[in-house]
Amino acid sequence: MSETPPFEGFGKIARLKRSVVVTEKIDGTNAQVFVTDDGAVLSGSRNRWITPADDNYGFARWVAEHADELRELGPGRHFGEWWGSGIQRGYGLKGGYKRFSLFNVSRWSGERPACCDVVPVVYNGDFTTTAVDDAIADLVANGSRAAPGFMDPEGVIVFHPAANMMFKRTIKADESPKSLAA
């Protein structure tokens, strides 16, 4: 007789019609700042640690230059988008100017280090596809909230706290994988 396998329960299913936060999806490069319990500050991209000698669009150099301010974020991982001049769309930022916008709008909408921005909230309320459509329409009509006057924003991120999941919707070629988008 075979041994009984370990039991795996089926997780709870989140309710769809709950509060969501829809933010502007900024077209840059994913980045993270990690502050250790003893105050060391590390920089990372989407999939690796980076250093000023092995950088990602200058983010590691920027983190090193702003380490004292970034310690104010506190211990832990702080994810965001590194964007601006020379990265993806550029958002009309010139002269090498780049910005770091934190993703966690609930935590960082108030006080934060002066060197950090937060991704702009486009909608906050119950999930509906109409709310997401309206957020996209707002960006198409009015341009980027992260870089006012820039009329080619990428799209939105829908964060569903009850499911602890994020979903993205782009303005152009949303039905295609990014590798195939024009």
N, C-alpha and C positions, 0 to 999 in steps of 0.2 A: 504494500500500500504506500502511495506517495505521501510525502509530508505536506501538511496544510500550508499554503502560502500565507505570508503576512497579510493581514486585513488592511485594505485601503478604503477609507470612507469616501463618500461623494460630497464634495464641498457645497456650501450654500450657494444659491443662485441669487445674484444681486437683482434688485428691481430696476427696470429700465427708466421709469418715470420718476427720477430723483433729481436733485439739484446737480447741475454740471457747471463747469467753468470753461468758457470758450475763449481762447487767447489767440492772438495773431501768431501764425507760424512764420518765424523769421528764417530767411534763406541764408544761412551762414554755415558754421561747422559746430557740431556738438562738442561741448567742453565741460570739464568739471574741475572744481577746486576741492581738494581734500585737506581738511585741517585735522591733524592728529591730536590726541589728548594732551600731548606735551607741547603743542603749538607749532609743530612743523607744518609747512604749507607745501602741498604737492599739486601738480597740474596734470590733467589727463585729457585725452581726446575721447571719442566714442568708444574706442577699443584698446587703448594702451596709455601707459604713463608717458609723458613727454617732458623734455628738459630744454633749456635754451639752446643746447647743442644739437638736439634732435626734436625740433619744434613742429608745431602745426599752425601755420599762418601767424606766428609771433605770439601765440597765446602763452606759452611757457615763460617767455621773456617778460611779458606783461605781468603774469602772476608773480614772478620773482621781484619785479619792480614795485608791486603793490602788496607784498606779503604782509606788511604790518597792518594795513587796512583790512585785508582779507581775513586775518585772524578774528576780526570782529564777527564774522559769520558763525564762529563757534565750531567745536569739534564735529566732524562728520563730512559727508559728501554733499556738495552743492553743485547741482547740474544747471547748465544754461546754454545759451547760444553765443558764440563768438562771431561777430559779424561786422561788416563795414568794408572799407576800401580794400579792394583786391580779393575779397572773398565772395564767391557766388554772385548775387545781384549787385552787391556793393551799396545799394540804397542811397546813391548820390553822395556818399561820404567821400571826401577827397583828402589828399595829402597823407595817406597812410592811416587816417583816423579809423579806429575800430572801437567796438563796444562789447561789453559782456552783459547779457540780460539773463537773469536768473529765471528758472521755470516755475518755482514754487511761489505762486502769487499769494496764496493764503498766508504763508510765513513772512514774505518779504515785501508786502504792499506798503508797509509803513517804514520804520527806521531800518536802515541798512548801510553798509559802507558806501561812501560817496562815489567810489569807483565802479559800483555795480548799478545796473538798471534792472528792471523786471519786465518780462514780456507783457505787452498791453492786453488787458481784458476787453473783449468785444461783447461778451454776453455772460451773465451769471443768473441762472434760474433753472427751472425744470427742463429736463431734456425733451426736445421735440426736434424733428427734422426741419420744421419750419424755422426754429430758432437758429439752427446751423445755417440754413439757406440764407436767412436774413443777415447773419454775421458775414457770410461770404459777399452778399450784395452790398453791404456797408463798405467793405474793403475795396470792392470793385469801383464803387461810386466815389469814395472819399480818399482812397489810397491808404498807405501804411500809417498805422498809429505809432509805430516805433520810430519811423522817420517821416514826419509830416511833410507832405509835398511829393513824396515818392509814390508814383502812381502804378507800380507793378508789384504789389505785395504777393507773397506766395500762397497764402491760405490760412487755415485755422487748425488749432489743436483743441480737441474736446476732451477734457479731463472729467471722468466720471468717478467721483470719490467712493460711491457705494460699491463699485466694482474694482476700484483701485486700478483703473486702466485708462490709457490715453488712446485717442483715435485721431488721425489726421485727415484733412480734406484740403486738396489744393484747388486753386482757381483754374489753372490750365491743366488739361490732361489728367484729371483725377482718376480716370478709369484705367490708366496705364501705369505700369511700374516706373519709378523714377528713371531707370536706365533707358526706357523707351520714350520718355516725355520729350517733347520738342522745346 
